[in-house]
Amino acid sequence: MIKTDVLVIGAGPAGSTAARFAAKGGAKVILIDKKSEIGAPKRCAEGVSKKTFDILELEADPHWITREIEGVRLVAPDGTDVWLTNDVVELPEAGYILERKVFDKHLAMEAGREGVEIRIKTQAKSLKKEDDGSYTVSFESMGEVYDINTKILIGADGPESHVAKWAGLKAYTKPKHMESGAQFEMCNAKMERSDVLEFYFGTVAPGGYFWLFPKGDDIVNAGLAIIPEMADKSAYEYLVDAVNDCYATKDAQPVELNVGGDPVGGLVREMYGDNILLCGDAASQVNPLTGGGITSGITGGKYAGQVAAEAIKAGDCSKKFLKKYDELVRDDMGHDMDKYAKVCNYLWTLDDDELNSIAHAFQDIEFTKISTTELVKALIKVQPKAALKLRKMFL
């Protein structure tokens, strides 16, 4: 029997961050990942805001940054577009496109440098709650089966978390809030500007949007997410049609395909319990409007690691003590996620004609600062139906 203070399952950005900050706080930590290579395959468009590195307490490293972003282009179903670039407006949420396969490894290495023991190609098979409150997890790795007993278990194992299910936490994402995503990484793309994110809305991706995230030179992440209940074909089929119809990607070639689910229903009901915490996609720490989860997952991971270390130091791993984690997360991002979930639900009610009219109205607005909230405020001003439903939350 291997014993540890904190066991983290899942070495994505949230899990590695949780492990690192738990170790920084003095806890003995083991970090487990089922993959043989941390960071691969990626299931992400790879965009982050610059504030991410303040949260991580790390300097941005050119080894895992492929492109600094200078603006966004919003495209309506009829082709009407709105360009919002930093030479015209302030972009407080501007950021970078990462190389996740490098970035994720770097975060795991930072955890390792803090003393975290990392085990790769290791699959969690079952979970047992012990009489003293601790958890024992059974693992299989390279044909070997063994158990790890931990005082605090941190589940960072993705949107359909086995840890949450095994522990009986109410962390379920409704099917209508689970986006299905598909993405190509492509070369020979011909974007009008290779430092601007492009977003296409409407029936090109029902319940979501089609995106182009440039990675430098002629390389781009071209992907989309849909709500299956709103769609009549698979995300992959929508993606093939979108890249074939898009000016930038119609002659591009795919070198990688990524698929996966993205929880966009807001924070799960239970992110913690006696001796257990959830972070990242396992806790649905994802912006419901944009589907972005790296920065918010890292934020949740940091809180999880810090609170876990405090609990170990205090000798109290009870639900009552660990409630601090839930409070930190909900105070930091809960309110915004609730707001953006309502915006998302509203946008699902709009047809292509209504989206076109919004884009036409946006062309007459003189933006001075652009963020997710500012765009929603602009939507409220030009759409009476939006004003009726969203005004109290944003104005």
C-alpha positions as CSV (number, residue, x, y, z in Angstrom):
1,M,0.0,0.0,0.0
2,I,1.4,3.4,-1.1
3,K,0.4,6.3,1.1
4,T,0.3,10.0,0.4
5,D,-1.3,13.2,1.6
6,V,-2.8,14.3,-1.7
7,L,-3.5,12.2,-4.8
8,V,-4.4,14.0,-8.0
9,I,-5.9,12.1,-10.9
10,G,-5.5,13.8,-14.2
11,A,-2.4,15.8,-15.3
12,G,-4.1,18.4,-17.5
13,P,-3.6,22.1,-16.6
14,A,-6.0,21.9,-13.6
15,G,-4.5,18.7,-12.2
16,S,-0.9,19.7,-12.6
17,T,-1.6,23.1,-11.0
18,A,-3.4,21.5,-8.1
19,A,-0.6,19.1,-7.5
20,R,2.0,21.8,-7.7
21,F,0.3,24.2,-5.2
22,A,-0.5,21.3,-2.8
23,A,3.2,20.5,-2.8
24,K,4.2,24.1,-2.4
25,G,2.0,24.1,0.7
26,G,4.0,21.3,2.2
27,A,1.9,18.2,1.3
28,K,3.2,15.0,0.0
29,V,1.6,14.6,-3.5
30,I,1.3,12.0,-6.2
31,L,0.0,13.0,-9.7
32,I,-1.4,10.3,-11.9
33,D,-2.2,10.4,-15.6
34,K,-3.6,7.6,-17.8
35,K,-1.8,8.8,-20.9
36,S,1.8,7.8,-21.9
37,E,2.4,11.4,-22.9
38,I,1.1,14.3,-20.8
39,G,-0.6,16.9,-23.1
40,A,-1.4,14.5,-25.9
41,P,-3.8,14.2,-27.5
42,K,-5.0,17.8,-27.0
43,R,-8.8,18.4,-26.8
44,C,-8.6,22.2,-27.0
45,A,-8.4,25.2,-29.2
46,E,-5.3,26.2,-27.1
47,G,-6.3,29.8,-26.4
48,V,-5.6,31.5,-23.0
49,S,-5.8,35.0,-21.6
50,K,-2.6,36.6,-20.4
51,K,-3.8,36.7,-16.8
52,T,-3.3,32.9,-16.8
53,F,0.3,33.3,-16.1
54,D,-0.3,35.6,-13.1
55,I,-2.5,32.8,-11.7
56,L,0.2,30.3,-12.3
57,E,2.9,32.6,-10.9
58,L,5.0,31.7,-13.9
59,E,6.5,33.7,-16.8
60,A,5.0,33.1,-20.2
61,D,7.6,30.9,-22.1
62,P,8.1,31.2,-25.9
63,H,8.6,27.4,-26.0
64,W,4.9,26.9,-25.6
65,I,3.4,30.1,-27.0
66,T,2.8,29.9,-30.8
67,R,1.1,33.2,-31.3
68,E,0.1,36.4,-29.5
69,I,-3.4,37.4,-30.3
70,E,-4.2,41.0,-31.4
71,G,-7.9,40.9,-31.9
72,V,-11.0,39.0,-32.9
73,R,-13.3,38.8,-36.0
74,L,-16.9,38.0,-35.5
75,V,-18.7,36.6,-38.6
76,A,-22.5,36.3,-39.0
77,P,-24.2,33.6,-41.1
78,D,-24.6,36.0,-44.1
79,G,-20.9,36.8,-44.0
80,T,-21.2,40.2,-42.3
81,D,-18.2,40.6,-40.1
82,V,-17.0,42.8,-37.2
83,W,-13.3,43.3,-36.7
84,L,-12.1,44.2,-33.2
85,T,-8.4,44.6,-33.0
86,N,-6.0,46.2,-30.5
87,D,-5.1,49.1,-32.9
88,V,-8.7,50.3,-32.5
89,V,-10.0,49.0,-29.2
90,E,-8.7,47.9,-25.8
91,L,-8.5,44.1,-25.4
92,P,-8.3,43.3,-21.7
93,E,-8.9,39.6,-22.4
94,A,-6.2,39.3,-25.1
95,G,-3.9,36.4,-24.8
96,Y,-2.0,33.7,-26.5
97,I,-2.4,30.5,-28.6
98,L,-0.5,27.8,-26.8
99,E,1.2,24.5,-27.9
100,R,-0.7,22.4,-25.4
101,K,1.5,19.4,-25.9
102,V,4.4,21.5,-24.6
103,F,2.5,23.6,-22.1
104,D,0.9,20.7,-20.3
105,K,4.2,18.9,-19.9
106,H,5.7,22.1,-18.6
107,L,3.1,22.5,-15.9
108,A,3.6,18.8,-14.9
109,M,7.4,19.4,-14.8
110,E,6.8,22.5,-12.6
111,A,4.8,20.2,-10.2
112,G,7.7,17.7,-10.3
113,R,10.2,20.3,-9.4
114,E,8.1,21.1,-6.3
115,G,8.5,17.5,-5.2
116,V,5.4,15.9,-6.8
117,E,5.7,12.3,-7.7
118,I,4.4,11.8,-11.3
119,R,3.1,8.5,-12.6
120,I,2.2,8.3,-16.3
121,K,0.5,5.5,-18.3
122,T,-1.4,4.8,-15.0
123,Q,-5.2,4.1,-15.1
124,A,-7.5,4.4,-12.1
125,K,-9.7,1.4,-11.9
126,S,-11.7,1.7,-8.7
127,L,-12.2,3.7,-5.5
128,K,-12.8,2.7,-1.9
129,K,-13.7,4.9,1.0
130,E,-11.9,3.8,4.2
131,D,-13.2,3.9,7.8
132,D,-10.9,6.8,8.6
133,G,-12.3,8.9,5.8
134,S,-9.3,8.5,3.5
135,Y,-9.6,7.1,-0.1
136,T,-7.8,4.1,-1.5
137,V,-7.6,4.0,-5.3
138,S,-6.6,1.0,-7.3
139,F,-4.5,1.5,-10.4
140,E,-3.2,-0.5,-13.3
141,S,0.1,0.5,-15.0
142,M,2.0,-1.6,-17.5
143,G,0.3,-4.8,-16.3
144,E,1.0,-4.0,-12.7
145,V,-1.9,-3.4,-10.2
146,Y,-1.4,-1.5,-7.0
147,D,-3.3,0.7,-4.5
148,I,-2.6,4.2,-3.3
149,N,-4.2,5.5,-0.1
150,T,-4.6,9.3,0.2
151,K,-5.9,11.7,2.8
152,I,-7.3,14.0,0.1
153,L,-8.2,12.9,-3.4
154,I,-8.4,15.6,-6.2
155,G,-10.3,14.6,-9.3
156,A,-9.1,16.4,-12.4
157,D,-10.0,13.7,-14.8
158,G,-12.2,15.5,-17.3
159,P,-15.8,16.3,-18.1
160,E,-17.1,12.8,-17.4
161,S,-15.1,12.3,-14.2
162,H,-14.9,8.7,-13.0
163,V,-13.6,10.1,-9.6
164,A,-16.8,12.1,-9.1
165,K,-19.0,9.1,-10.0
166,W,-17.1,6.7,-7.9
167,A,-17.2,9.1,-4.9
168,G,-21.0,9.7,-5.4
169,L,-20.6,13.5,-5.8
170,K,-23.5,15.3,-7.6
171,A,-21.3,16.5,-10.4
172,Y,-23.4,15.5,-13.4
173,T,-23.6,17.6,-16.5
174,K,-26.9,17.4,-18.3
175,P,-26.8,16.2,-22.0
176,K,-28.1,19.6,-23.2
177,H,-25.1,21.3,-21.6
178,M,-22.4,18.9,-23.0
179,E,-21.1,20.3,-26.2
180,S,-19.6,17.9,-28.7
181,G,-16.4,19.3,-30.2
182,A,-14.2,18.5,-33.2
183,Q,-11.1,20.2,-34.5
184,F,-8.5,20.0,-37.1
185,E,-5.0,21.4,-36.8
186,M,-4.2,22.4,-40.4
187,C,-1.4,23.8,-42.5
188,N,-1.6,25.9,-45.7
189,A,-4.4,28.0,-44.1
190,K,-4.7,31.5,-45.6
191,M,-6.2,33.7,-43.0
192,E,-6.6,37.4,-43.7
193,R,-4.7,38.1,-40.4
194,S,-2.7,35.5,-38.6
195,D,-2.9,37.3,-35.3
196,V,-6.7,37.5,-35.0
197,L,-9.2,34.9,-33.8
198,E,-12.2,34.3,-36.0
199,F,-15.6,33.1,-34.8
200,Y,-18.4,32.1,-37.1
201,F,-22.0,31.8,-35.7
202,G,-25.3,30.3,-36.7
203,T,-26.2,27.0,-38.3
204,V,-22.5,26.4,-39.2
205,A,-22.4,25.0,-35.6
206,P,-25.8,24.7,-33.8
207,G,-25.5,25.6,-30.2
208,G,-21.9,26.7,-30.5
209,Y,-19.6,28.3,-33.1
210,F,-16.9,27.6,-35.6
211,W,-13.5,29.0,-34.8
212,L,-10.1,29.7,-36.4
213,F,-7.2,30.0,-33.9
214,P,-4.0,30.9,-35.8
215,K,-0.8,29.2,-34.5
216,G,1.7,31.1,-36.7
217,D,2.7,31.0,-40.3
218,D,0.1,29.0,-42.2
219,I,-1.0,26.8,-39.3
220,V,-4.4,27.0,-37.7
221,N,-6.7,25.2,-35.2
222,A,-10.0,25.0,-37.1
223,G,-12.7,23.6,-34.9
224,L,-16.3,23.8,-33.7
225,A,-18.6,22.7,-30.9
226,I,-22.3,21.9,-31.2
227,I,-25.1,20.9,-28.8
228,P,-26.1,17.5,-30.2
229,E,-29.7,18.0,-29.2
230,M,-29.8,21.0,-31.6
231,A,-27.9,19.4,-34.5
232,D,-28.9,16.9,-37.2
233,K,-25.4,15.5,-37.8
234,S,-22.2,14.9,-35.9
235,A,-19.7,17.6,-34.9
236,Y,-17.1,16.0,-37.3
237,E,-19.5,16.3,-40.2
238,Y,-20.2,20.0,-39.4
239,L,-16.5,20.6,-39.2
240,V,-15.7,19.0,-42.6
241,D,-18.4,21.2,-44.1
242,A,-17.2,24.3,-42.3
243,V,-13.5,24.0,-43.3
244,N,-14.5,23.2,-46.9
245,D,-16.7,26.4,-47.1
246,C,-14.3,28.8,-45.2
247,Y,-12.0,31.0,-47.3
248,A,-9.1,30.4,-45.0
249,T,-9.2,26.6,-44.8
250,K,-10.7,25.4,-48.1
251,D,-7.2,24.6,-49.4
252,A,-5.7,23.7,-46.1
253,Q,-4.6,20.2,-45.1
254,P,-5.4,18.5,-41.7
255,V,-2.4,17.1,-39.7
256,E,-4.4,16.3,-36.6
257,L,-8.0,15.6,-35.5
258,N,-9.2,16.1,-32.0
259,V,-12.7,15.3,-30.6
260,G,-14.2,15.5,-27.2
261,G,-16.9,16.9,-24.9
262,D,-17.0,20.3,-23.3
263,P,-19.3,20.9,-20.3
264,V,-21.0,24.4,-20.6
265,G,-23.7,24.2,-17.9
266,G,-21.8,26.1,-15.3
267,L,-20.2,24.8,-12.1
268,V,-21.3,21.4,-10.9
269,R,-23.5,21.1,-7.9
270,E,-20.9,19.4,-5.7
271,M,-17.1,20.1,-6.2
272,Y,-16.1,18.8,-2.8
273,G,-16.9,16.3,0.0
274,D,-15.1,14.7,2.9
275,N,-11.5,14.1,1.7
276,I,-12.2,15.0,-1.9
277,L,-12.1,17.9,-4.3
278,L,-12.9,18.3,-8.1
279,C,-11.3,20.8,-10.4
280,G,-11.0,21.7,-14.1
281,D,-13.5,20.1,-16.5
282,A,-14.4,17.5,-13.8
283,A,-16.1,20.4,-11.9
284,S,-17.3,22.0,-15.1
285,Q,-15.0,25.0,-14.5
286,V,-15.6,26.2,-18.1
287,N,-17.0,29.4,-19.4
288,P,-20.5,28.4,-20.6
289,L,-20.5,31.1,-23.3
290,T,-17.1,30.6,-24.9
291,G,-16.4,27.0,-23.9
292,G,-12.9,28.0,-22.8
293,G,-11.6,26.2,-19.7
294,I,-7.9,26.4,-19.5
295,T,-7.7,29.6,-17.4
296,S,-10.7,28.8,-15.2
297,G,-9.5,25.2,-14.7
298,I,-6.0,26.4,-13.7
299,T,-7.7,28.8,-11.2
300,G,-9.7,26.0,-9.8
301,G,-6.7,23.8,-9.6
302,K,-4.7,26.4,-7.7
303,Y,-7.4,26.8,-5.1
304,A,-7.8,23.0,-4.8
305,G,-4.0,22.6,-4.2
306,Q,-3.8,25.4,-1.7
307,V,-6.9,24.3,0.3
308,A,-5.7,20.6,0.2
309,A,-2.3,21.7,1.7
310,E,-4.0,23.7,4.4
311,A,-6.2,20.8,5.3
312,I,-3.3,18.4,5.6
313,K,-1.4,21.0,7.8
314,A,-4.5,21.4,10.0
315,G,-5.1,17.7,10.2
316,D,-8.7,18.2,9.1
317,C,-9.8,16.8,5.7
318,S,-13.5,17.0,6.4
319,K,-16.1,18.4,4.1
320,K,-16.6,21.3,6.6
321,F,-12.9,22.3,6.2
322,L,-12.8,21.7,2.4
323,K,-15.9,23.9,1.9
324,K,-13.4,26.8,1.7
325,Y,-12.4,25.5,-1.7
326,D,-16.0,25.7,-3.0
327,E,-16.4,29.2,-1.6
328,L,-13.2,30.4,-3.3
329,V,-14.2,29.0,-6.6
330,R,-17.7,30.3,-6.5
331,D,-16.6,33.7,-5.3
332,D,-14.0,33.9,-8.1
333,M,-16.0,32.6,-11.1
334,G,-19.4,31.4,-10.1
335,H,-21.3,34.6,-10.7
336,D,-19.8,35.1,-14.1
337,M,-20.5,31.5,-15.1
338,D,-24.2,31.9,-14.0
339,K,-24.5,35.0,-16.1
340,Y,-22.8,33.6,-19.2
341,A,-24.9,30.4,-19.0
342,K,-28.0,32.6,-19.3
343,V,-26.5,34.4,-22.3
344,C,-25.7,31.1,-23.8
345,N,-29.3,29.8,-23.3
346,Y,-30.5,33.1,-24.9
347,L,-28.3,32.8,-27.9
348,W,-29.6,29.3,-28.6
349,T,-33.0,30.9,-29.3
350,L,-31.7,33.0,-32.2
351,D,-31.9,32.0,-35.8
352,D,-29.5,33.0,-38.5
353,D,-31.6,36.1,-39.5
354,E,-31.5,37.4,-36.0
355,L,-27.7,36.8,-35.8
356,N,-27.3,38.7,-39.1
357,S,-29.3,41.7,-37.8
358,I,-27.1,41.8,-34.6
359,A,-23.9,41.8,-36.7
360,H,-25.3,44.6,-38.9
361,A,-26.1,46.6,-35.8
362,F,-22.6,45.9,-34.3
363,Q,-21.1,47.5,-37.3
364,D,-22.5,50.9,-36.2
365,I,-21.2,50.6,-32.7
366,E,-17.9,52.3,-31.8
367,F,-16.3,49.9,-29.4
368,T,-13.6,51.2,-27.1
369,K,-13.0,48.1,-25.1
370,I,-13.7,44.4,-25.9
371,S,-14.3,41.6,-23.5
372,T,-16.9,38.9,-23.2
373,T,-19.0,41.2,-20.9
374,E,-18.6,44.2,-23.2
375,L,-19.9,42.2,-26.2
376,V,-22.9,41.0,-24.2
377,K,-23.6,44.7,-23.2
378,A,-23.5,45.6,-26.9
379,L,-25.9,42.7,-27.7
380,I,-28.4,44.0,-25.1
381,K,-28.3,47.5,-26.7
382,V,-29.1,46.3,-30.2
383,Q,-31.5,43.5,-29.5
384,P,-34.7,44.2,-27.6
385,K,-35.3,40.5,-26.8
386,A,-31.8,40.4,-25.3
387,A,-32.5,43.5,-23.2
388,L,-35.6,41.9,-21.8
389,K,-33.8,38.8,-20.7
390,L,-30.3,39.9,-19.8
391,R,-30.3,43.7,-18.9
392,K,-30.5,43.2,-15.2
393,M,-27.4,41.0,-15.1
394,F,-25.1,43.2,-17.2
395,L,-26.3,46.8,-17.1
